[in-house]
Structures are given as C-alpha cells and as structure tokens.
C-alpha cells in the first residue's frame, strides 16, 4: 500500500494533517481522489471504444469523433511538417534557399492555400518570399451526408460492426480536393502527389481518432457528470469523487475508467531500449522519452478532520455554483414564456423539475456523507431573483397554475 504524503502515521498525526491512500485497504473512506494527467497523442476510436466495452463502460465514457469539417482543418496543419530539400542554387538568390510549406486559411474551415516559404539572401540582404501552390478545399459531394457518416461510424463501432466501420472510412476522401492554386499555372507533379497523399491519410486518421484535447474534455465531464465528482481544492486535474452510499460500484467504474485511460497512455508512450533508439529526432530535437503518461490515479480519501474540512469547503463552493446555475436556467425558462404555446413551456418546466430533484438529491447525499448540514448559498442572486419575480407577475396574469409551478421550481 502506498501512503501519500509520507509521514509518521500515528492516530494524532493523521487526524491533524490527513492523507490519501492508493491500493487495496479496509480503512473507511468518504470517497476517492481522482488525479488525472493527459499528454499529447491520439488513439483510434474503434480500438478505444472496444476497450471501453470490455471494461463495461458505456459510450458516455468515450469522446465522440470530430466532425469531418473540423478534422479537415486539423489535418491540413500536418502538411507543414513535410520537409522540402534546400536549393543550393536558385535564380534570383545569392545563397542556398531553405524552403518550408505553409498552410493559410482562405475560408475558415473550408478552404486553405498551400504556400512555399523561401528564405535566403538576395541583393545583399536577408529575404523571405512566399508563393501560392495549391488550394485545399472541404467540399463533400451532394449525395454524401457528413453528419450521418460520423454517427453511423460510431454506431457501427459500438454495435461491433468494426469491419463495416473501417470500410466506410474510404468514403470520406471524396470530401477533399487538392487543386493548383490557379487553373493555368504549372505545378510540381511530385510535390502535388505528396501533398495530396499526406492530406488524405492524415484526414482519415484525424476523423477516426481521439486526441489529447478531446480526451481531456471528456475526462472532466465523466468525473463531474457520470461520477458526481467535485474539483478538489481548486487544483487542476484533481477531483473528489464522494462515496454517496455504501455501494462501491462507483469505485469499480472509476477503476475501469483508469484502465481505459492507460490505453491512451500506452499507445502514445515512446518505448524501447536506449541502445537501439535515438535520443534526437530527424530534426535534431530531443524526443520526448520518459515523459509522464496519460493516466488517472485513484486514491482513497481517509476520513479525518482537516481533510474533511477541505472537502466541505470545496463542496460548498461547487454546489453553491450549481445552485446558482440552476436558478439562472429558471430565469431563462421564465423569460421564454409564450402565452400562445403554454404546452411547450410546461415541457420545459418538467425538465427543470428533473434538474431540481437531481440537485436536491445530490445535496442530500453530500449532507449525509459529511455528517451534517452544508453551508450553501441557496437564495438566488438579486438580479436573478428580480428577473424571476417580474416574469412571475406577468405569467400570473395569464395562467396562474403555470406561474405556481414556476414559483415552486425556484425553491431548493
């Protein structure tokens, strides 16, 4: 068993400073700390989702793949990593010319220009020039539904139709076009083929992968939404997952989710013996050997006075914010009242009631866990209260029963 932080753990000491533990233990805890770290990289969606299914995790634990248009915008950036040979002699230049590819936006997300940037000396001074080469465009065929393809691909993966999902990837290449910048300009055929192939390959990979940003955003939603966690002591990457009842199913889920994230870390870790690998990459820069891996560490949180005070403070801050955000939604619903469409308004009230009941249950569970009342800010902020009150006055003149329902929903 690993104990953090290390110190002499007499009963008085643990009560005074508190600690968390990792590993199997029979010591009672009030919940668990989940500490996550995400490093750069990506993993194939089909592989990641299949692993999630094997760990009995639902689709809610896996990020959706990107829209094809967004995948194109990311894939085009990879072209700038293509290395072009230096020109030792070139007309109009007095020195060798270093050349790099640049991709600039012509129409955000839909059209880009590929340029060659040349650097060297001319007329006795340093010089830089850019020349347009090709146009990259995202133009799906009229008979191709990009949104439907995206949904169908993920559905096929989760329905274990992996071969069908993988076969469909070839279809998306028809969404991209690479053409000369001007119709009448001559082009470097070899470079044109290289750029076209690199773009298509990267586009297909990006469109069917999960990267570090997508994963990081999903982790936060999982820890707060699926597992009811709270940010811990305003720290980045640390959440407290309360033990809402005596059932430890949440811990099994948390442990399985940690195992899922290990896959992302393993796929993107540099591995191999130093005697057969290079420290520097092809550009002469150190490679990222020995960097921390993407992971989610689960630490048991032991019940003691100081640490429980930390938790109480965090719960008061975060749940008070959730209450205020709920009251903002009440105001927004109230402002949307339409006397000509009361049925639609009552549907929105039904949704609010579900959110209020869920919030009430959450507060009750946390109160039980902490063994006493939590000092929460339950009253609406002045401007929100004024706005709700004003709308209630207007709605009562039209439909008193609806106004009564809305009024009750403001109470927690």
C-alpha positions, 0 to 999 in steps of 0.5 A, spaced: 500 500 500 502 506 498 501 512 503 501 519 500 504 524 503 509 520 507 509 521 514 509 518 521 502 515 521 500 515 528 492 516 530 494 524 532 498 525 526 493 523 521 487 526 524 491 533 524 494 533 517 490 527 513 492 523 507 490 519 501 491 512 500 492 508 493 491 500 493 487 495 496 485 497 504 479 496 509 480 503 512 473 507 511 473 512 506 468 518 504 470 517 497 476 517 492 481 522 489 481 522 482 488 525 479 488 525 472 494 527 467 493 527 459 499 528 454 499 529 447 497 523 442 491 520 439 488 513 439 483 510 434 476 510 436 474 503 434 480 500 438 478 505 444 471 504 444 472 496 444 476 497 450 471 501 453 466 495 452 470 490 455 471 494 461 463 495 461 463 502 460 458 505 456 459 510 450 458 516 455 465 514 457 468 515 450 469 522 446 465 522 440 469 523 433 470 530 430 466 532 425 469 531 418 469 539 417 473 540 423 478 534 422 479 537 415 482 543 418 486 539 423 489 535 418 491 540 413 496 543 419 500 536 418 502 538 411 507 543 414 511 538 417 513 535 410 520 537 409 522 540 402 530 539 400 534 546 400 536 549 393 543 550 393 542 554 387 536 558 385 535 564 380 534 570 383 538 568 390 545 569 392 545 563 397 542 556 398 534 557 399 531 553 405 524 552 403 518 550 408 510 549 406 505 553 409 498 552 410 493 559 410 486 559 411 482 562 405 475 560 408 475 558 415 474 551 415 473 550 408 478 552 404 486 553 405 492 555 400 498 551 400 504 556 400 512 555 399 516 559 404 523 561 401 528 564 405 535 566 403 539 572 401 538 576 395 541 583 393 545 583 399 540 582 404 536 577 408 529 575 404 523 571 405 518 570 399 512 566 399 508 563 393 501 560 392 501 552 390 495 549 391 488 550 394 485 545 399 478 545 399 472 541 404 467 540 399 463 533 400 459 531 394 451 532 394 449 525 395 454 524 401 451 526 408 457 528 413 453 528 419 450 521 418 457 518 416 460 520 423 454 517 427 453 511 423 461 510 424 460 510 431 454 506 431 457 501 427 463 501 432 459 500 438 454 495 435 461 491 433 460 492 426 468 494 426 469 491 419 463 495 416 466 501 420 473 501 417 470 500 410 466 506 410 472 510 412 474 510 404 468 514 403 470 520 406 476 522 401 471 524 396 470 530 401 477 533 399 480 536 393 487 538 392 487 543 386 493 548 383 492 554 386 490 557 379 487 553 373 493 555 368 499 555 372 504 549 372 505 545 378 510 540 381 507 533 379 511 530 385 510 535 390 502 535 388 502 527 389 505 528 396 501 533 398 495 530 396 497 523 399 499 526 406 492 530 406 488 524 405 491 519 410 492 524 415 484 526 414 482 519 415 486 518 421 484 525 424 476 523 423 477 516 426 481 518 432 481 521 439 486 526 441 489 529 447 484 535 447 478 531 446 480 526 451 481 531 456 474 534 455 471 528 456 475 526 462 472 532 466 465 531 464 465 523 466 468 525 473 463 531 474 457 528 470 457 520 470 461 520 477 458 526 481 465 528 482 467 535 485 474 539 483 478 538 489 481 544 492 481 548 486 487 544 483 487 542 476 486 535 474 484 533 481 477 531 483 473 528 489 469 523 487 464 522 494 462 515 496 454 517 496 452 510 499 455 504 501 455 501 494 462 501 491 460 500 484 462 507 483 469 505 485 469 499 480 467 504 474 472 509 476 477 503 476 475 501 469 475 508 467 483 508 469 484 502 465 481 505 459 485 511 460 492 507 460 490 505 453 491 512 451 497 512 455 500 506 452 499 507 445 502 514 445 508 512 450 515 512 446 518 505 448 524 501 447 531 500 449 536 506 449 541 502 445 537 501 439 533 508 439 535 515 438 535 520 443 534 526 437 529 526 432 530 527 424 530 534 426 535 534 431 530 535 437 530 531 443 524 526 443 520 526 448 522 519 452 520 518 459 515 523 459 509 522 464 503 518 461 496 519 460 493 516 466 488 517 472 490 515 479 485 513 484 486 514 491 482 513 497 480 519 501 481 517 509 476 520 513 479 525 518 478 532 520 482 537 516 481 533 510 474 533 511 474 540 512 477 541 505 472 537 502 466 541 505 469 547 503 470 545 496 463 542 496 460 548 498 463 552 493 461 547 487 454 546 489 453 553 491 455 554 483 450 549 481 445 552 485 446 558 482 446 555 475 440 552 476 436 558 478 439 562 472 436 556 467 429 558 471 430 565 469 431 563 462 425 558 462 421 564 465 423 569 460 421 564 454 414 564 456 409 564 450 402 565 452 400 562 445 404 555 446 403 554 454 404 546 452 411 547 450 413 551 456 410 546 461 415 541 457 420 545 459 418 546 466 418 538 467 425 538 465 427 543 470 423 539 475 428 533 473 434 538 474 431 540 481 430 533 484 437 531 481 440 537 485 436 536 491 438 529 491 445 530 490 445 535 496 442 530 500 447 525 499 453 530 500 449 532 507 449 525 509 456 523 507 459 529 511 455 528 517 451 534 517 448 540 514 452 544 508 453 551 508 450 553 501 448 559 498 441 557 496 437 564 495 438 566 488 442 572 486 438 579 486 438 580 479 436 573 478 431 573 483 428 580 480 428 577 473 424 571 476 419 575 480 417 580 474 416 574 469 412 571 475 407 577 475 406 577 468 405 569 467 400 570 473 396 574 469 395 569 464 395 562 467 396 562 474 397 554 475 403 555 470 406 561 474 405 556 481 409 551 478 414 556 476 414 559 483 415 552 486 421 550 481 425 556 484 425 553 491 431 548 493 
